[in-house]
Amino acid sequence: MISFEGPASFERPIRAREIAKRAWRSLHAAFRAMPLLFIVTLALGAAFGVAVLGIAPVKSALTVLKFEDFKLATIGAYLGAHILAVLFWSALVAPLAVAIHRFILLSETRLALPAVRNFFFWLAGLLLAVVAARAFCLLLASVSFVRSLSEFLVTIGALIVAVQIALIFPAIAIGVPAGSVEKRLDSGFRMAEGNFWLLMRTILLTQLPLMVLRAMLERVVAGPKPAALLPGQDAPPPSPATVLQWIAGGASGAVSIAAVALLAATLSWLYAAKRKDP
């Protein structure tokens, strides 16, 4: 039995705090209904966080390039690593996100593989579009201010678009058909029309605590800042990760999975309230 009220019981007006409370409650119910899926995904997320920290080739490939490091092989490795990371991450979170959407919106605990496949393609495609936009920023790396400004604008633009189309993902998860990519995106924009700040407030209300926690863990992972180098002095080799950094890296990966799960629950309730299928 589901221990929370169904989406159909939503009363007007719809408030961000009410959606956030229902998202937390329904996520707890989903965990009790599908514990194995949650535990496996959290464990793989933690393993990914540890791999990024502890496996030197992975860590170096995902590290933001400096201008002096710009070579064709280095740029290719950097972009290739990010593409593989996006594909891995999308494949990792798609089953969990789809399961949460279907649990809340359809009261199902059965994993629907076609929905997982479609969800993966959409999520990976949108994330790869962001990677492509950030790759363009690398072309501006000769001027650090221009690069920083372009990356900031890309990040803000991606955030705005993501909020505008976020509600297509519950629809994809529960198998709502769309005649084309354009119709699918249009349905997302129509649901977000006039509700942008409600979406933004609700997402921030649920995600902000986990964002702060992850930032603290990432600070531990980064370790102390290296001492300033003297003129002509070569940078020393990186010191091996400490036990605390290993733990923080794994915890950061698990927190990222928890954030995705909570986001999926939040979007399910928002979709239930604002549903406009193509």
Buried (B, 14 or more C-beta within 10 A) or exposed (E): EBEBEEBEEBEEEBEBEBBBBBBBBBBEBBBEBBEEBBEEBBBBBBBBBBBBBBEEEBBBBBEEBEEEEBEEEBBEBBBEBBBEBBBBBBBBBBBBBBBBBBBBBBEBEEBBEEBBEBBBEBBBEBBBEBEEBBBEBBEBBEEEEEBEEBBEEBBEEBEEBBBBBBBBBBBBBBEBEBEEEEEBBBBBBBBBEEBEEBBBBBBEBBBEEBEEBBEBBBEBBEBEEEEEEEEEEEEEEEEEBEEEBBBBBBBBBBBBBBBBBBBBBBBBBBBBBBBBBB
